[in-house]
Amino acid sequence: MFYSDAFKKFATFELMKNFIELNDIEILRMIASNFESFDNCDPSELLTILISHPDPYVRLNIAQNWSTPKKLLKTLRTDTDADVRIAAHRDS
């Protein structure tokens, strides 16, 4: 469903927030990997929620996404997880 072009085109922030609140790690990782793909969502709103998620793989997917703003990568460079910190240093 999340990879469907129709879903990406019509999913609203409220819908995505509902999925995030389910706290399903696989869904969270998919959203973190593709946050820029949802046409009706402000990526910064999704990232504001996801960047502080306790699961390091969610934050790692944000750090590995080439669309992640440099400001957020800078924040992730001080993450508690070493893999997240390493991934966030990719452009420095």
ChimeraX attribute file (.defattr): number of C-alpha atoms within 10 A of each C-alpha:
attribute: neighborCount
match mode: 1-to-1
recipient: residues
	/A:1	7
	/A:2	15
	/A:3	12
	/A:4	8
	/A:5	12
	/A:6	12
	/A:7	15
	/A:8	19
	/A:9	13
	/A:10	13
	/A:11	15
	/A:12	16
	/A:13	17
	/A:14	11
	/A:15	12
	/A:16	19
	/A:17	14
	/A:18	11
	/A:19	14
	/A:20	19
	/A:21	11
	/A:22	10
	/A:23	12
	/A:24	10
	/A:25	14
	/A:26	11
	/A:27	16
	/A:28	24
	/A:29	21
	/A:30	15
	/A:31	24
	/A:32	25
	/A:33	21
	/A:34	20
	/A:35	26
	/A:36	20
	/A:37	18
	/A:38	23
	/A:39	17
	/A:40	16
	/A:41	21
	/A:42	14
	/A:43	19
	/A:44	14
	/A:45	12
	/A:46	19
	/A:47	20
	/A:48	11
	/A:49	12
	/A:50	21
	/A:51	22
	/A:52	13
	/A:53	16
	/A:54	10
	/A:55	15
	/A:56	18
	/A:57	18
	/A:58	23
	/A:59	28
	/A:60	24
	/A:61	23
	/A:62	29
	/A:63	30
	/A:64	18
	/A:65	18
	/A:66	14
	/A:67	14
	/A:68	21
	/A:69	14
	/A:70	15
	/A:71	8
	/A:72	16
	/A:73	24
	/A:74	15
	/A:75	13
	/A:76	24
	/A:77	19
	/A:78	14
	/A:79	19
	/A:80	11
	/A:81	15
	/A:82	14
	/A:83	15
	/A:84	23
	/A:85	20
	/A:86	16
	/A:87	19
	/A:88	26
	/A:89	16
	/A:90	12
	/A:91	8
	/A:92	7
